[in-house]
Structures are given as structure tokens and as C-alpha cells.
Amino acid sequence: MTIEIDRLWSSAPQRMLLASRNRKSGEWDFPTVPENSPRAADFEAVPINGSGVLYSFTIIHPSSKTGKTPYALGYVDFDGPVRIFGRLVGTDQPEIGNRYEPVPDDEFGYVFHLVQG
């Protein structure tokens, strides 16, 4: 499934990752529901504010034939509530409970960057 990058980020000066909130139930979905979806009228786009907490992660070890280095993928919980899966950057050793913030990425659309301090 390919996601359009402009559906992921707000166009405001301080770009924020976007989710969809159901107008009736208040539940959040990620990514945003497309405008041409039959369900679009039931949802509104909402920004994901601040950083989130790492819920779970795994380290991927690609085959040595690929020449790629290991990388981390994880679920990050944000206020909303919404849990989002993505690539973790900023440390080789993620820890449950670490704080991550979403940042734009040309290859993946977004990644989660470790918040230091």
C-alpha cells in the first residue's frame, strides 16, 4: 500500500503528522482516511502533538548479502490516543518507555526520532 506524503503531514509552518478522528466515536486512525473514501465524512484530520512513548519494538537484521545494517521498528503511543508503527532512529538500543517524535522522511514518509533528555 502506498501512502501519499501530503496525507501524512499538515501544511502548517510547523509540520505535524496527521491522523483521522472519528466524529462520532472519537477514535483515532492512522494514517488519515482519504478524501475519496466512502467513510471520509465520518472523519476529520487531526494533528498528532508532541512526542510519544515507545510501546514495543524489534530489531531487524537484514541478510549480509544485502549490505544493509540492522534497524529498529516499533510502535509509539501518542495522545489521542493513537499507536503508530514505524522506523526508530537516534539510537541503536531502543528501550520501552523512551520518547520519540515523528519527523518527515523522504524514503518512508515519516520516522520516529529519539527525544534526548
GROMACS elastic network, one bead per residue, 0.5 to 0.9 nm:
[ bonds ]
;  ai    aj funct       b0    kb
    3     6     6  0.86630   500
    3     7     6  0.72950   500
    3     8     6  0.78144   500
    3    31     6  0.82358   500
    3   109     6  0.81404   500
    4     7     6  0.55011   500
    4     8     6  0.70657   500
    4   109     6  0.82780   500
    5     8     6  0.52594   500
    5     9     6  0.69014   500
    5   104     6  0.89676   500
    5   106     6  0.87964   500
    5   108     6  0.88935   500
    5   109     6  0.57308   500
    5   110     6  0.86985   500
    6     9     6  0.56116   500
    6    10     6  0.74259   500
    6    11     6  0.80129   500
    7    10     6  0.77865   500
    7    17     6  0.88335   500
    7    18     6  0.73263   500
    7    19     6  0.89492   500
    7    31     6  0.75033   500
    7    32     6  0.64216   500
    7    33     6  0.85754   500
    7    34     6  0.77277   500
    8    16     6  0.83178   500
    8    17     6  0.56220   500
    8    18     6  0.53947   500
    8    19     6  0.76456   500
    8    30     6  0.87720   500
    8    31     6  0.65157   500
    8    32     6  0.70271   500
    8   104     6  0.89050   500
    8   109     6  0.72259   500
    8   110     6  0.79879   500
    9    12     6  0.87099   500
    9    15     6  0.60376   500
    9    16     6  0.54228   500
    9    18     6  0.54582   500
    9    19     6  0.89941   500
    9    47     6  0.82229   500
    9   104     6  0.79492   500
    9   109     6  0.87823   500
    9   110     6  0.88967   500
   10    13     6  0.85048   500
   10    14     6  0.81122   500
   10    15     6  0.52567   500
   10    16     6  0.52855   500
   10    17     6  0.64084   500
   10    18     6  0.63324   500
   10    46     6  0.88117   500
   10    47     6  0.71651   500
   11    14     6  0.78989   500
   11    15     6  0.60480   500
   11    16     6  0.80279   500
   12    15     6  0.54518   500
   12    16     6  0.76638   500
   15    47     6  0.89839   500
   15   103     6  0.86800   500
   15   104     6  0.84722   500
   16    47     6  0.57620   500
   16    48     6  0.63272   500
   16    49     6  0.71300   500
   16    50     6  0.87768   500
   16   102     6  0.79416   500
   16   103     6  0.82011   500
   16   104     6  0.88813   500
   17    31     6  0.89009   500
   17    46     6  0.85635   500
   17    47     6  0.58292   500
   17    48     6  0.55179   500
   17    49     6  0.80094   500
   17   102     6  0.67723   500
   17   103     6  0.78806   500
   17   104     6  0.82723   500
   17   110     6  0.81211   500
   18    30     6  0.75662   500
   18    31     6  0.69056   500
   18    32     6  0.64477   500
   18    45     6  0.62893   500
   18    46     6  0.55629   500
   18    48     6  0.57554   500
   19    28     6  0.65943   500
   19    29     6  0.57667   500
   19    31     6  0.52786   500
   19    33     6  0.80789   500
   19    44     6  0.83428   500
   19    45     6  0.57211   500
   19    46     6  0.54143   500
   19    47     6  0.62718   500
   19    48     6  0.66831   500
   19    82     6  0.81521   500
   20    27     6  0.82591   500
   20    28     6  0.54773   500
   20    29     6  0.50756   500
   20    30     6  0.62766   500
   20    31     6  0.68204   500
   20    33     6  0.61893   500
   20    43     6  0.58253   500
   20    44     6  0.54232   500
   20    46     6  0.58146   500
   20    47     6  0.85211   500
   21    24     6  0.87376   500
   21    25     6  0.82400   500
   21    26     6  0.56952   500
   21    27     6  0.55744   500
   21    29     6  0.63536   500
   21    30     6  0.89667   500
   21    32     6  0.83931   500
   21    42     6  0.83578   500
   21    43     6  0.53401   500
   21    44     6  0.54057   500
   21    45     6  0.64021   500
   21    46     6  0.65678   500
   21    80     6  0.85562   500
   22    25     6  0.55786   500
   22    27     6  0.53538   500
   22    28     6  0.63298   500
   22    29     6  0.79536   500
   22    42     6  0.57380   500
   22    44     6  0.66883   500
   23    26     6  0.57280   500
   23    27     6  0.81547   500
   23    41     6  0.85495   500
   23    42     6  0.56181   500
   23    43     6  0.54664   500
   23    44     6  0.67936   500
   24    27     6  0.82669   500
   24    42     6  0.72738   500
   24    43     6  0.84616   500
   25    28     6  0.88784   500
   26    80     6  0.87775   500
   27    80     6  0.78967   500
   27    81     6  0.76418   500
   27    82     6  0.82878   500
   28    43     6  0.89201   500
   28    46     6  0.87927   500
   28    80     6  0.65459   500
   28    81     6  0.65849   500
   28    82     6  0.58107   500
   29    32     6  0.66534   500
   29    33     6  0.77839   500
   29    82     6  0.67995   500
   29    83     6  0.86553   500
   30    33     6  0.78070   500
   30    82     6  0.74208   500
   30    83     6  0.81207   500
   30    84     6  0.69639   500
   31    34     6  0.87609   500
   31    84     6  0.87654   500
   32    35     6  0.88030   500
   32    43     6  0.84352   500
   32    44     6  0.82151   500
   32    45     6  0.63023   500
   32    46     6  0.85099   500
   33    36     6  0.84711   500
   33    37     6  0.67982   500
   33    39     6  0.74813   500
   33    40     6  0.60326   500
   33    43     6  0.70838   500
   33    44     6  0.82905   500
   33    45     6  0.79993   500
   34    37     6  0.53615   500
   34    38     6  0.89263   500
   34    39     6  0.85091   500
   34    40     6  0.64700   500
   35    38     6  0.83572   500
   35    39     6  0.85355   500
   35    40     6  0.54965   500
   35    41     6  0.82617   500
   36    39     6  0.83573   500
   36    40     6  0.67547   500
   37    40     6  0.51317   500
   37    41     6  0.84139   500
   38    41     6  0.74576   500
   38    42     6  0.88308   500
   39    42     6  0.55748   500
   39    43     6  0.71614   500
   40    43     6  0.54770   500
   40    44     6  0.77698   500
   41    44     6  0.77095   500
   48    51     6  0.84808   500
   48    78     6  0.71010   500
   48    79     6  0.73147   500
   48    80     6  0.75394   500
   48    82     6  0.85689   500
   48   102     6  0.87861   500
   49    52     6  0.86952   500
   49    78     6  0.77366   500
   49    79     6  0.72748   500
   49    80     6  0.88070   500
   49   101     6  0.89912   500
   50    78     6  0.79288   500
   50    79     6  0.83827   500
   50   100     6  0.87880   500
   50   101     6  0.65369   500
   50   102     6  0.83792   500
   51    76     6  0.88697   500
   51    77     6  0.86796   500
   51    78     6  0.67738   500
   51    79     6  0.86246   500
   51    99     6  0.60795   500
   51   100     6  0.52894   500
   51   102     6  0.72405   500
   51   115     6  0.76803   500
   52    76     6  0.56833   500
   52    77     6  0.51237   500
   52    79     6  0.73090   500
   52    83     6  0.87762   500
   52    97     6  0.89791   500
   52    98     6  0.82717   500
   52    99     6  0.54090   500
   52   100     6  0.53477   500
   52   101     6  0.62202   500
   52   102     6  0.84891   500
   53    75     6  0.85084   500
   53    76     6  0.53518   500
   53    77     6  0.51872   500
   53    78     6  0.67850   500
   53    96     6  0.76701   500
   53    97     6  0.53364   500
   53    98     6  0.56826   500
   53   100     6  0.62898   500
   53   101     6  0.88524   500
   54    57     6  0.75335   500
   54    74     6  0.70088   500
   54    75     6  0.60397   500
   54    77     6  0.63614   500
   54    94     6  0.83119   500
   54    95     6  0.73055   500
   54    96     6  0.52160   500
   54    97     6  0.50645   500
   54    98     6  0.54317   500
   54    99     6  0.61989   500
   54   100     6  0.69400   500
   55    74     6  0.73552   500
   55    75     6  0.54502   500
   55    76     6  0.54756   500
   55    77     6  0.63188   500
   55    83     6  0.83674   500
   55    95     6  0.89807   500
   55    96     6  0.57870   500
   55    97     6  0.66049   500
   55    98     6  0.86117   500
   56    73     6  0.86095   500
   56    74     6  0.54793   500
   56    75     6  0.53341   500
   56    76     6  0.73912   500
   56    95     6  0.84496   500
   56    96     6  0.61941   500
   56    97     6  0.87603   500
   57    72     6  0.68155   500
   57    73     6  0.55417   500
   57    75     6  0.63090   500
   57    76     6  0.88494   500
   57    88     6  0.85881   500
   57    94     6  0.75441   500
   57    95     6  0.82163   500
   57    96     6  0.76863   500
   58    71     6  0.85079   500
   58    72     6  0.57283   500
   58    73     6  0.55358   500
   58    74     6  0.62867   500
   58    94     6  0.88538   500
   59    70     6  0.66163   500
   59    71     6  0.56341   500
   59    73     6  0.64389   500
   59    74     6  0.87155   500
   59    92     6  0.89893   500
   59    93     6  0.88554   500
   59    94     6  0.89745   500
   60    69     6  0.87033   500
   60    70     6  0.54051   500
   60    71     6  0.53689   500
   60    72     6  0.60458   500
   60    73     6  0.74677   500
   61    64     6  0.84664   500
   61    68     6  0.82813   500
   61    69     6  0.69817   500
   61    71     6  0.69537   500
   61    72     6  0.89925   500
   62    65     6  0.81195   500
   62    66     6  0.67296   500
   62    67     6  0.79099   500
   62    68     6  0.61357   500
   62    69     6  0.67836   500
   62    70     6  0.62506   500
   62    71     6  0.85344   500
   63    66     6  0.56538   500
   63    67     6  0.74383   500
   63    68     6  0.75895   500
   63    69     6  0.89462   500
   64    67     6  0.54704   500
   64    68     6  0.70983   500
   64    69     6  0.83708   500
   65    68     6  0.81921   500
   66    69     6  0.86911   500
   68    71     6  0.87802   500
   70    92     6  0.86481   500
   71    87     6  0.76313   500
   71    88     6  0.76079   500
   71    89     6  0.81222   500
   71    92     6  0.76207   500
   72    86     6  0.86119   500
   72    87     6  0.59222   500
   72    88     6  0.53339   500
   72    89     6  0.73792   500
   72    91     6  0.89208   500
   72    92     6  0.76671   500
   72    93     6  0.84168   500
   72    94     6  0.76537   500
   73    85     6  0.72014   500
   73    86     6  0.55278   500
   73    88     6  0.55081   500
   73    89     6  0.88844   500
   74    84     6  0.81281   500
   74    85     6  0.55392   500
   74    86     6  0.56750   500
   74    87     6  0.63956   500
   74    88     6  0.64727   500
   74    94     6  0.89716   500
   74   112     6  0.88023   500
   75    83     6  0.62213   500
   75    84     6  0.53534   500
   75    86     6  0.66171   500
   75    87     6  0.88628   500
   76    82     6  0.83663   500
   76    83     6  0.54987   500
   76    84     6  0.53653   500
   76    85     6  0.64814   500
   76    86     6  0.80135   500
   76    99     6  0.82872   500
   76   100     6  0.72753   500
   76   101     6  0.88883   500
   76   112     6  0.82028   500
   77    80     6  0.88628   500
   77    81     6  0.71098   500
   77    82     6  0.59363   500
   77    84     6  0.65719   500
   78    81     6  0.57320   500
   78    82     6  0.53792   500
   78    83     6  0.61690   500
   78    84     6  0.78872   500
   79    82     6  0.64580   500
   79    83     6  0.88130   500
   80    83     6  0.88944   500
   86   108     6  0.86113   500
   86   110     6  0.75399   500
   86   111     6  0.59574   500
   86   112     6  0.67208   500
   87   108     6  0.83538   500
   87   110     6  0.80158   500
   87   111     6  0.51426   500
   87   112     6  0.60696   500
   87   113     6  0.86206   500
   88    91     6  0.78381   500
   88    94     6  0.78337   500
   88   100     6  0.80013   500
   88   111     6  0.61783   500
   88   113     6  0.61209   500
   88   114     6  0.73627   500
   89    92     6  0.77878   500
   89    94     6  0.87775   500
   89   100     6  0.88135   500
   89   111     6  0.70248   500
   89   112     6  0.60437   500
   89   114     6  0.62846   500
   90    94     6  0.87149   500
   90   112     6  0.83962   500
   90   113     6  0.55946   500
   90   114     6  0.50635   500
   90   115     6  0.81803   500
   90   116     6  0.88637   500
   91    94     6  0.61842   500
   91   113     6  0.86336   500
   91   114     6  0.69678   500
   94    97     6  0.89678   500
   94    98     6  0.71653   500
   94   114     6  0.85318   500
   95    98     6  0.56466   500
   96    99     6  0.88329   500
   98   114     6  0.72971   500
   98   115     6  0.77081   500
   99   113     6  0.84836   500
   99   114     6  0.61271   500
   99   115     6  0.54879   500
   99   116     6  0.80724   500
  100   112     6  0.54951   500
  100   113     6  0.52102   500
  100   115     6  0.52616   500
  100   116     6  0.88297   500
  101   111     6  0.81925   500
  101   112     6  0.52839   500
  101   113     6  0.53205   500
  101   114     6  0.66329   500
  101   115     6  0.65936   500
  102   110     6  0.62907   500
  102   111     6  0.56770   500
  102   113     6  0.62570   500
  103   109     6  0.85014   500
  103   110     6  0.54630   500
  103   111     6  0.55865   500
  103   112     6  0.61822   500
  103   113     6  0.67082   500
  104   108     6  0.82003   500
  104   109     6  0.57598   500
  104   111     6  0.65531   500
  104   112     6  0.88671   500
  105   108     6  0.55545   500
  105   111     6  0.61752   500
  106   109     6  0.56816   500
  106   110     6  0.76720   500
  107   110     6  0.80508   500
  108   111     6  0.69585   500
